[in-house]
Amino acid sequence: MSNLLVTGGAGFIGANFVHYWLRNYPRDNIVVLDALTYAGNMANLAPVAEHPNFIFYRGNIVDTSLVEKLLIEHDIDIVVHFAAESHVDRSITGPDAFIETNIVGTHSLLKAARKVWLEQGRGKEGHRFHHVSTDEVYGALGPTDPAFTETTPYRPNNPYSASKAAADHLVRAYHHTYGLQVTISNCSNNYGPYHFPEKLIPLVITHILNDRPLPVYGDGRQVRDWLYVADHVRGIELVLNNGRVGESYNIGGNNEWTNIDVVKLICRSMNEAFANDPSLLVRFPGATMAGLGRAEELIHFVADRSGHDRRYAIDPSKSNEELGYQPAESFSAGLQKTIRWFLDNKQWWSPLLESSARIDR
């Protein structure tokens, strides 16, 4: 039995992790710490709210004394650190929050773990601090460049990725300097249920359901590697159970798509969904273009984002070979599951739609 502290557990990936862990490790205890900023949502945790081994605290990871208190009171032996500001557009217009949460907040957690686990001697032999990071720390790739590996030099190009890179370095330093037992995972673009509708895939789905323009940056030929969130969660599980302390692991989907092709695929899928189920027009009366089979006409090209990275791609060979990791979900199947979830959960995303201004990444 383990006791986990999950930071940012009310967010998109964190909530999916909490659901998965309590379903597959029912004897473990999970403590979620989340500040419930705009992207944190208690509704994300509704499926586990009554679970006897789940407890939620609203608080900020920069509050080191609170983190220390939770580590002690709940005898935490595993920290899984999701909490982060992650929207690139927001980092360009307001980088301070990214420095505060992603760098200062990560350091706060590390300080608390060091004090409680190492200095006070409360850390169990197998304690673990796992930090969830991003492929964006590696910078951008050219069209024919090999995919990022764990040894690719860091070259972040925007305030968000720079703040995550700094956090990665702090985590590594706390292992090498103080002996904190850490692991890091760097993932590619996630998608799936509970995805806040400011990011590309949920934004396109929800905008189609409201006949809103689908803004696409530049020529839309930016390339991303897409990873279904459940595959990411399984990858983290493998790192926690089998990863070597002090190591980083890339978790990717082997699934590169241009942004414009993703948008067009969603448009076609939504057209088909409405053609196959006429009741959708009753449930979503604003989706007239999808109802007519013409969702692609909502695509609207806009000026490119400042410093927009052209391509990201993850090489997960290390995770494949050391951990047995393989993404299980094909993009077509994962996208259909995601679309179905948004069609079935209008009450979840509709209040959030006003916060999603533009397509990201």
N, C-alpha and C positions, 0 to 999 in steps of 0.2 A: 504494500500500500504506500502511495506517495501523496504528499500534500503540495499542490501546485499553486503558485501565485501567477495569474495571467493578467498582465497589464494590457489595457486597451481591449479587454474582452467583450465590450459592447460594440465594437466596430465590426467591419465586414469580415476580415479574415479571422480576427480573434474570436468572434461569436461562432463561426463555423468550427474553429478548433475546440471550443468549449463543448459544443453539441457532440462532436465526434468523440472527444475524450471521455465524457460522462457515459456515452453509449457503449464504448468499448472497454473502459476501465471503471466499472461501476463502484469499485471499492475505494478508488482514489477520491480525495477531497480537492475541490477547486475553489479558490478565492479569486474573484475578479476585482481588479482595481481599475476604475475608469473615471475620467473627469467629465464625461458626457458633454463634450464639446459638440459642434454641429453634426459631426459624422458619427458620434456615439449615440446609441439608441437602445433604451431598455427593451423595446419591442423585439430587438434581435435576440434577447435572452429569454423571451417568454416561454419557449419550449422546455427550458430547464429550470424555470423560476421556482418550481415546487420540489425540485430534486433535493433529497435530504443531505447530499454531499456538496451542495452549491451554496455559496454566500457571496453577496455583492457589497462592495464599498465604493461610494462615490468619493473620489479624491484625486489629487494630482501627483504624478510621479516625482515632481520636483520637491515634494514634501518628504524629505528624507526621514524625519522622525516618524511619520505615518508609516512609511515602508518598513522601517525597523520594527515598529509595533506589530505590524501584520506578520512579518517573518517570525517573530518570537511567539506571538499568541497562537498562531496556527501551525507552528512547527514546520514551516515551509522548507522543503528540500529541493524544489525545482522552481525556478523563475522562468516563465516564457514571456518574453518582452515584445509585444506587438505595438504598444502605444507609440503613436507617431503622428505628426502632421505629414501628409503624403501627397497633397495635390500640387503639382508643379506650378500651375497658373497662380495659385494663392501664394506660393513661395516667391514668385517674381514680383508680385505687387505688395507683399507683406512678409519679408523674410524673418522678422524678429521672432514670430511665434515658432518658426521651424528651429531656430537656434535654441530657443528656450526649451521646447519639448524634446527635440531629437538629440541635442547635445547635452544641455544641462540636465534634462530629465533622465537620460541614460546614465550620466555620471552619478546622479543622485541614487539611482538603483544600485549601481556598482558599489558606491560607498556604503550603502546600507547592508548589502550582502557581505562585503568584506568585514564590516564591523561585527555583524551578528554571527556569521558563519566562521570567520577566521579568528578575529581578535577575541570574541567572547567564547569561541569554541563550541558553538551550537550547531555548526554545520555537520550533517551526516557524511559518512565516507563517500557516498555517491552523489553529493550535492551537485546541482548543475544550474548555471545561468545561461539560458539560451536566448540569443539576440536574433530577431527576425529582420533581415535587411533586404536590399533590392539590387537588381542588376544594374541600376543606373549609376552606381558608384564607379563603375568601370569606364564611364564615358560613352562615346558613340563609336559605331563600326561603319566602315565603308561597305559597299554592296557585296564585295567578294572577300572581305576579311573573315578569318575564322572566328567562331563564337567565343564568348568570354569563358575563360577557365578561372579556377581559384587563384591562379598565379598571374592573371592579367593585372598590370599596374592600375591603380586607381587614378581616374581622371574625370572627376565629376564636373558637369557643365552648367548646373543651375543651383540655386540656393538649397532646394530640397535634397538633391543628390549629394551636395557638399556636406550638408548636415548629417546625412546618413553615413557618409564616409567617415566623418569625424567620430561618430558613435561607434562604428566598427573598430576604428583604431583604439578607442578607449577600452572597449571590451577586450581586445587582444592584449593591450598593455596591462590590464588588471590580471590577466592570466600569467603573463611572463614576469611581471614585477612582484605580484603578491601571492600567486598560486591559486587564484580563484579558478574553479573548474568551469570553463566556458565552452560554448560552441556558437557558431554563427552560420546562418543560412541566408543565401542571396537568391531571391526568386525572380522570375519573370512576371509579366503582367497577368494578374489574377482576374477571373470573372466567375460569376455564379450567384446564388441566392444571397440576399441581404446586401448587395453591392450598392453603395450610396450613388444616387443618380447624377453625379457630376463627372463620373468617369465614362469612357467611351461607350462601352456596350450597354450599360443600363440607361445612359442618357439617350442613346439612339432608340432603344425600345420604348422608353416612356415618352419621348418626343413624338414618335410615330403614333402612339396611342392618343395624342392630343393635337395632331396635325401641326406640330411646331417644326420650324426649320431645323435641319440637321447640319450644324456648322462643322465644316471640315477644314483643318488648317492647311494652308498652302496648296500643294498639288495632291495632298492625301497619300503620297507614296512613302511616308515614313513606315518603317517596318518594326513590328513588335512580335515577340514570342509569347503566345497566349497559353495560360495554364489554368485549368479548372481548379477552383478553390479546394475541392475535396482532395485532389491530387497533391496540392501544396501541403495540406494538413497531414496527409499520410507521409509526405517527405519529412516534415518536422518530427513526426512520431518516430521515424527511422533514425533520425539524427539523435533524438533524445535517448532512444533505446540502444543504439549501436554505434553512434558517432564517436570518434576519438576526441578526447578533451583537448582544447586548444586549436581545433581545426575548423575550417570553413567549408561549407558544402553548397554547391550551386544546385538549385531545384528549378528545372525548366520543363517546358511542355513539348519540345521538339516540334514546334508548331508556329512557324513564321508567316505572318500575313501583313500586307500593307493595310493602313488604316482605311483607305477608301474601299478596298475589297471586303474588309470586315463590315463596313457600313452597308455596302450593297448586298452582302449575304444576309444581313439582318433584315433589310428591306424585302428581299425575296421571301425570306422565311415568314415575315409578318403578313405579306400578301397571301401566301399559301394558307396560313393559319386562319385568316378571315374568309378565304374562299371555302375552306373545309368546314368552318363552323360559323354560320350566319348569326348565331346568338351573340357572337362577340360584338357585333355592331350595336346591339341593345345595351350590352355592358359598357361599351366604350364608344358612345355616340360621336365623340370628337375625332375618331380615327377614320374619317371619310376616305382619305387617300389610300390607306391600306385596304379598306372595304372595296375600293374600286380597282385594287391591284396595281396601284401607282405610287407606292410609298417612296420609290426612288426620286420622284419629282420634288420631294422635300429637301434633298441634298443641296447644301448651300456652301460654296467655297468662300473662306474668309482669309484675311491676312495671316501669315504664319506667325507662330509664337516666337518670341525672342529666344535665341539660342537653342532652337528646337533640335534635339538629337535625331539624327536621320534613321539610325537602326540600332536595335538591341537584339542580342541573341545569346542564349545560355547553352553552354556545353555541360551537360550533367553527367559526363563520363565517370567522374570520381564518385558521385552518389550512386550511379549504377553499379560500379565495381565494388565499392566498399560496403554499401548499404542494401543493395538489391533494389534500388529505387527505379521504377518505371511509371510514367504517367499512364493511367488506366483509361482515361476518358478521351475519346476522339473529339476534335473541335466541333464537328457537326452535331454529335450527340450531346456534348456539353452545352452547346449554344441552344439546342432545342429544350433542354432541361431548364436553362436560364430563362428563356422566353416564356415557357410554361409557368415558371415560378412567378414572374412578374404579371402574367395574365391572371394568376390565381390570388395575387396578394396586392391588389390595388389599394386596399386600406393601409398597407405599410408604406408604399412609396409615394402615394399621391400628396400627402402633406409635405414631403421632402422636395418635391419637384421644383419649387420656387428657389431652392438653394443651388440648383444645378444650372449654372449659367452657360458653360461652354464645354466642348469636348476637350478632354485632356489626353495626353500621351499619344 
